[in-house]
Amino acid sequence: MKKLNAIRSDKIWGYELWIASTHPNGLQKEFQEDCQGDHPLLVKVIQANDTLSIQVHPDDALAVELEGEGNRGKTECWYVLDAAPDAKLVYGMKDDYPSEVLAKAITETKLEDYLEFVNVKKGDFVFIPAGTVHAIGAGLRLMEVQQSCDLTYRLYDWGRGREVHIEKGLKVIKSEEMIPVAPFGKDFECQYFRLEKIDVNGEWSYTCPNRPKPEGVELLYIISSEDLTACSEKDTISVSAEDILSVLPGETVKMTGKAEIMRIIAK
């Protein structure tokens, strides 16, 4: 069991904390040591003081086609840690539009007319499969679980002058039925990861399944806590909200106190 140290990346819209990463663009050596290789997931905390770009990520096949061998796609999800009263997300599009229609809308700065905007609040969960057009709005703090990938194609950036990737972005867009935004339940599972929310009130313990590394290393993200300690065979540490623990295959961890925890499992 190890408490990981975040890597901060400041942005024009706020900042990101890469809290569990073996990706070269934000490598945590202590996490890489636990995994003994490249963990398939990357976990972040995102603080959006302003709206992010309208963007889309490729799936596994298109990541290789467009960027070369060794690249993963980027399916991701968000758990809302905090939200301003009027906070919104871009979550997909209103219809399945031809690429030429979207290209014209981008050129004429009318893309907003084609997007779905949804209100979100603290505790909500949002699933973003690769190919989904999306954007995080201002006034949001999110915990993000994603494939370990740093490929983002910006379709539109609100006139901020950063590079956009219209041709590649339009190529990777998919129009699929969206899972409605709603408060997170007990668990969630997709092709790449499984999440399980655990409420601790007194004591909780579990043993990480003995699967091969690196995917067998699990993560425990602390959503909220009160007088929380974590114990393993070797260590006892105090943990707080937004800390994340790396747990080795076969290792037993015991939590004492009060907390909401998100267990993050790679598939």
Disulfide bonds with the S-S distance in Angstrom:
none
